């Protein structure tokens, strides 16, 4: 028999997704003692700009992310420069990277741990103190750049896990 109490538990299990996996996260991005508020899948791109490096040579420099945040196949928000995460309920957070671990392959952007630096609006993200970017796929840009000011993007996907201190 399916009860009213079972539905929230199933929804929570779906939201936890990859973060609930048995394998522990690398120490550099782990958040011991924190609990999951929300876990979402992101599909988007990492945007790069061709710029002169300190040595004067042109190189691709990371500029910003742009991604759609998805839960159960539905758009629930967006991720953009800052870095910022904004949900359709009006809540948003901005983060500052404090830890990273390599992606699974050389083509994958790193996994990250970010402290929440600011909150906007009110909703699901209101209590969030930490964001983790895990299970990255793609996002790194290969090759040389020839013209300063040129832009390129590299498709990526990741899971973003929003946590709060217990």
C-alpha contacts under 8 A as a table, 3 or more apart, distances in Angstrom:
res1	aa1	res2	aa2	distance
2	X	6	X	6.37
2	X	7	X	7.83
3	X	6	X	5.28
3	X	7	X	7.09
4	X	7	X	5.76
4	X	8	X	7.65
5	X	8	X	6.01
5	X	9	X	6.84
6	X	9	X	5.19
6	X	10	X	6.18
7	X	10	X	5.17
7	X	11	X	6.17
8	X	11	X	4.98
8	X	12	X	6.09
9	X	12	X	5.11
9	X	13	X	6.21
10	X	13	X	5.05
10	X	14	X	6.22
11	X	14	X	5.08
11	X	15	X	6.20
12	X	15	X	5.01
12	X	16	X	6.10
13	X	16	X	5.20
13	X	17	X	6.44
14	X	17	X	5.36
14	X	72	X	7.86
15	X	38	X	5.91
15	X	39	X	5.06
15	X	40	X	6.80
15	X	71	X	7.30
16	X	19	X	5.59
16	X	20	X	5.54
16	X	36	X	7.02
16	X	38	X	6.75
16	X	39	X	5.42
17	X	20	X	5.75
17	X	21	X	7.37
17	X	39	X	6.83
18	X	21	X	5.29
18	X	159	X	7.62
19	X	39	X	7.39
19	X	161	X	6.99
21	X	24	X	7.61
24	X	30	X	8.00
25	X	29	X	6.69
25	X	30	X	5.57
26	X	29	X	5.79
26	X	30	X	6.07
26	X	101	X	6.73
27	X	30	X	5.04
28	X	99	X	5.26
28	X	100	X	5.83
28	X	101	X	6.38
28	X	113	X	7.53
29	X	99	X	5.47
29	X	100	X	5.94
29	X	101	X	6.92
29	X	111	X	7.45
29	X	112	X	6.01
29	X	113	X	4.73
29	X	132	X	6.96
30	X	113	X	7.45
31	X	34	X	5.79
31	X	130	X	7.83
33	X	165	X	6.70
33	X	166	X	6.29
34	X	163	X	5.99
34	X	164	X	5.40
34	X	165	X	4.52
34	X	166	X	5.38
35	X	163	X	5.35
35	X	164	X	5.51
35	X	165	X	6.47
35	X	166	X	6.22
36	X	39	X	7.31
36	X	161	X	6.92
36	X	162	X	5.99
36	X	163	X	4.47
36	X	164	X	6.57
37	X	124	X	7.42
37	X	125	X	7.63
37	X	128	X	7.06
37	X	161	X	7.76
37	X	162	X	5.55
37	X	163	X	5.24
37	X	164	X	6.61
38	X	124	X	7.77
38	X	161	X	5.99
38	X	162	X	5.20
38	X	163	X	7.14
39	X	71	X	7.97
39	X	159	X	6.88
39	X	160	X	5.69
39	X	161	X	4.35
39	X	162	X	6.14
40	X	69	X	6.11
40	X	70	X	5.64
40	X	71	X	5.46
40	X	159	X	5.67
40	X	160	X	5.40
40	X	161	X	6.59
41	X	69	X	5.72
41	X	70	X	5.07
41	X	71	X	6.41
41	X	157	X	7.34
41	X	158	X	5.96
41	X	159	X	4.55
41	X	160	X	6.38
42	X	67	X	5.95
42	X	68	X	5.52
42	X	69	X	4.58
42	X	70	X	6.03
42	X	157	X	5.35
42	X	158	X	5.23
42	X	159	X	5.93
42	X	160	X	7.11
43	X	67	X	5.32
43	X	68	X	5.48
43	X	69	X	6.84
43	X	70	X	7.87
43	X	155	X	7.79
43	X	156	X	6.17
43	X	157	X	4.61
43	X	158	X	6.96
44	X	65	X	7.49
44	X	66	X	5.59
44	X	67	X	3.87
44	X	68	X	6.16
44	X	155	X	5.75
44	X	156	X	5.53
44	X	157	X	6.30
45	X	65	X	5.94
45	X	66	X	5.52
45	X	67	X	6.27
45	X	139	X	6.43
45	X	153	X	5.84
45	X	154	X	5.26
45	X	155	X	4.17
45	X	156	X	5.29
45	X	157	X	7.90
46	X	62	X	7.33
46	X	63	X	7.70
46	X	64	X	6.09
46	X	65	X	4.54
46	X	66	X	6.51
46	X	139	X	5.45
46	X	140	X	7.45
46	X	153	X	5.47
46	X	154	X	5.28
46	X	155	X	6.40
46	X	156	X	6.84
47	X	62	X	6.24
47	X	63	X	5.52
47	X	64	X	5.24
47	X	65	X	5.89
47	X	66	X	7.55
47	X	151	X	7.04
47	X	152	X	5.91
47	X	153	X	4.31
47	X	154	X	6.56
48	X	60	X	5.82
48	X	61	X	5.32
48	X	62	X	4.45
48	X	63	X	4.99
48	X	64	X	7.10
48	X	141	X	7.67
48	X	151	X	5.65
48	X	152	X	5.36
48	X	153	X	5.92
49	X	60	X	5.51
49	X	61	X	5.30
49	X	62	X	6.47
49	X	63	X	6.13
49	X	148	X	7.66
49	X	149	X	6.09
49	X	150	X	5.72
49	X	151	X	4.56
49	X	152	X	6.57
50	X	58	X	6.28
50	X	59	X	5.50
50	X	60	X	4.63
50	X	61	X	6.20
50	X	145	X	5.82
50	X	146	X	7.55
50	X	147	X	6.52
50	X	148	X	4.87
50	X	149	X	5.38
50	X	150	X	5.25
50	X	151	X	6.35
51	X	58	X	5.28
51	X	59	X	5.54
51	X	60	X	6.30
51	X	61	X	6.43
51	X	148	X	5.14
51	X	149	X	6.49
52	X	55	X	7.52
52	X	56	X	5.04
52	X	57	X	5.24
52	X	58	X	4.32
52	X	59	X	6.15
52	X	148	X	7.04
53	X	56	X	5.12
53	X	57	X	5.48
53	X	58	X	6.03
53	X	59	X	6.31
54	X	57	X	7.55
58	X	144	X	7.71
58	X	145	X	6.17
58	X	146	X	6.74
58	X	147	X	7.58
58	X	148	X	6.88
59	X	144	X	6.43
59	X	145	X	5.82
60	X	141	X	7.55
60	X	144	X	7.22
60	X	145	X	6.40
63	X	81	X	7.95
64	X	80	X	6.70
64	X	81	X	4.93
64	X	82	X	7.77
64	X	83	X	7.82
65	X	79	X	6.90
65	X	80	X	5.16
65	X	81	X	5.77
65	X	83	X	7.64
66	X	78	X	7.51
66	X	79	X	5.66
66	X	80	X	4.71
66	X	81	X	7.20
67	X	78	X	5.70
67	X	79	X	5.04
67	X	80	X	6.65
68	X	75	X	6.67
68	X	76	X	7.86
68	X	77	X	6.16
68	X	78	X	4.60
68	X	79	X	6.36
69	X	75	X	5.81
69	X	76	X	5.62
69	X	77	X	4.85
69	X	78	X	5.14
69	X	79	X	6.88
70	X	73	X	5.73
70	X	74	X	5.29
70	X	75	X	4.60
70	X	76	X	5.46
70	X	77	X	7.06
71	X	74	X	5.36
71	X	75	X	6.60
71	X	76	X	6.43
76	X	87	X	5.66
76	X	88	X	5.54
77	X	85	X	7.24
77	X	86	X	5.40
77	X	87	X	3.98
77	X	88	X	5.24
78	X	85	X	5.84
78	X	86	X	5.42
78	X	87	X	6.52
79	X	83	X	7.22
79	X	84	X	5.61
79	X	85	X	4.51
79	X	86	X	6.47
80	X	83	X	5.81
80	X	84	X	5.33
80	X	85	X	6.67
81	X	84	X	5.98
82	X	94	X	6.25
82	X	95	X	7.14
83	X	94	X	5.60
83	X	95	X	5.70
83	X	96	X	7.35
84	X	92	X	7.05
84	X	93	X	5.72
84	X	94	X	4.36
84	X	95	X	6.54
85	X	92	X	5.52
85	X	93	X	5.52
85	X	94	X	6.51
86	X	90	X	6.87
86	X	91	X	5.97
86	X	92	X	4.19
86	X	93	X	6.67
87	X	90	X	5.69
87	X	91	X	5.60
87	X	92	X	6.20
87	X	124	X	7.97
87	X	125	X	7.81
88	X	91	X	7.43
89	X	122	X	7.68
89	X	123	X	5.93
89	X	124	X	7.39
90	X	120	X	7.85
90	X	121	X	5.44
90	X	122	X	6.26
90	X	123	X	6.48
91	X	119	X	7.49
91	X	120	X	5.77
91	X	121	X	4.44
91	X	122	X	4.78
91	X	123	X	4.86
91	X	124	X	6.43
91	X	125	X	5.48
91	X	126	X	6.40
92	X	119	X	5.74
92	X	120	X	5.00
92	X	121	X	6.27
92	X	122	X	7.85
92	X	125	X	6.07
92	X	126	X	7.51
93	X	116	X	6.39
93	X	117	X	7.43
93	X	118	X	5.67
93	X	119	X	4.55
93	X	120	X	6.25
93	X	125	X	6.81
93	X	126	X	7.95
93	X	128	X	7.86
94	X	116	X	5.76
94	X	117	X	5.66
94	X	118	X	5.33
94	X	119	X	6.63
95	X	114	X	5.49
95	X	115	X	5.41
95	X	116	X	4.33
95	X	117	X	5.14
95	X	118	X	7.13
95	X	130	X	7.94
95	X	131	X	7.40
96	X	114	X	5.05
96	X	115	X	5.33
96	X	116	X	6.46
96	X	117	X	6.34
97	X	100	X	7.75
97	X	112	X	6.68
97	X	113	X	5.85
97	X	114	X	4.16
97	X	115	X	6.44
98	X	112	X	7.66
98	X	113	X	5.79
98	X	114	X	5.39
98	X	115	X	6.63
99	X	112	X	5.69
99	X	113	X	4.94
99	X	114	X	6.93
100	X	110	X	6.20
100	X	111	X	5.43
100	X	112	X	4.37
100	X	113	X	6.14
101	X	110	X	5.54
101	X	111	X	5.07
101	X	112	X	6.51
102	X	105	X	7.91
102	X	108	X	7.87
102	X	109	X	7.23
102	X	110	X	4.55
102	X	111	X	6.06
103	X	106	X	7.06
103	X	107	X	7.88
103	X	108	X	4.98
103	X	109	X	5.63
103	X	110	X	4.58
103	X	111	X	5.87
103	X	135	X	7.36
103	X	136	X	6.14
103	X	137	X	7.56
104	X	108	X	6.44
104	X	135	X	7.81
104	X	136	X	7.55
104	X	137	X	7.82
105	X	108	X	5.42
106	X	109	X	7.93
107	X	137	X	7.44
107	X	138	X	5.25
107	X	139	X	6.87
107	X	140	X	5.40
107	X	141	X	7.85
108	X	136	X	5.90
108	X	137	X	4.96
108	X	138	X	4.24
108	X	139	X	5.79
108	X	140	X	5.95
108	X	156	X	7.89
109	X	136	X	6.25
109	X	137	X	7.06
109	X	138	X	6.28
109	X	139	X	5.44
109	X	140	X	5.70
110	X	136	X	7.04
111	X	132	X	7.37
111	X	133	X	5.18
111	X	134	X	4.93
111	X	135	X	7.14
111	X	136	X	6.61
112	X	131	X	7.99
112	X	132	X	5.53
112	X	133	X	4.93
112	X	134	X	6.88
113	X	130	X	7.11
113	X	131	X	5.89
113	X	132	X	4.59
113	X	133	X	6.58
114	X	130	X	5.68
114	X	131	X	5.08
114	X	132	X	6.27
115	X	129	X	6.17
115	X	130	X	4.79
115	X	131	X	6.53
116	X	119	X	7.57
116	X	128	X	7.12
116	X	129	X	5.06
116	X	130	X	5.48
116	X	131	X	7.02
119	X	125	X	7.86
119	X	126	X	6.65
120	X	126	X	7.76
121	X	126	X	7.50
122	X	125	X	7.30
122	X	126	X	5.62
123	X	126	X	5.49
124	X	127	X	7.38
125	X	128	X	5.30
125	X	162	X	7.57
127	X	164	X	6.00
128	X	131	X	7.69
128	X	162	X	6.08
128	X	163	X	5.33
128	X	164	X	4.65
128	X	165	X	7.84
129	X	162	X	7.67
129	X	163	X	6.06
129	X	164	X	4.96
129	X	165	X	6.59
130	X	162	X	6.03
130	X	163	X	5.14
130	X	164	X	6.34
131	X	160	X	6.70
131	X	161	X	5.62
131	X	162	X	4.68
131	X	163	X	6.18
132	X	159	X	7.98
132	X	160	X	5.59
132	X	161	X	5.04
132	X	162	X	6.60
133	X	136	X	7.28
133	X	158	X	6.45
133	X	159	X	5.73
133	X	160	X	4.72
133	X	161	X	6.56
134	X	158	X	5.91
134	X	159	X	5.24
134	X	160	X	6.47
134	X	161	X	7.78
135	X	157	X	7.94
135	X	158	X	5.33
135	X	159	X	5.88
136	X	156	X	7.08
136	X	157	X	5.69
136	X	158	X	4.28
136	X	159	X	6.98
137	X	156	X	5.49
137	X	157	X	5.25
137	X	158	X	6.35
138	X	154	X	7.10
138	X	155	X	6.16
138	X	156	X	4.54
138	X	157	X	6.78
139	X	153	X	7.95
139	X	154	X	4.81
139	X	155	X	5.29
139	X	156	X	4.46
139	X	157	X	7.66
140	X	154	X	6.12
141	X	153	X	7.34
141	X	154	X	5.76
145	X	148	X	7.68
145	X	150	X	7.81
147	X	150	X	5.82
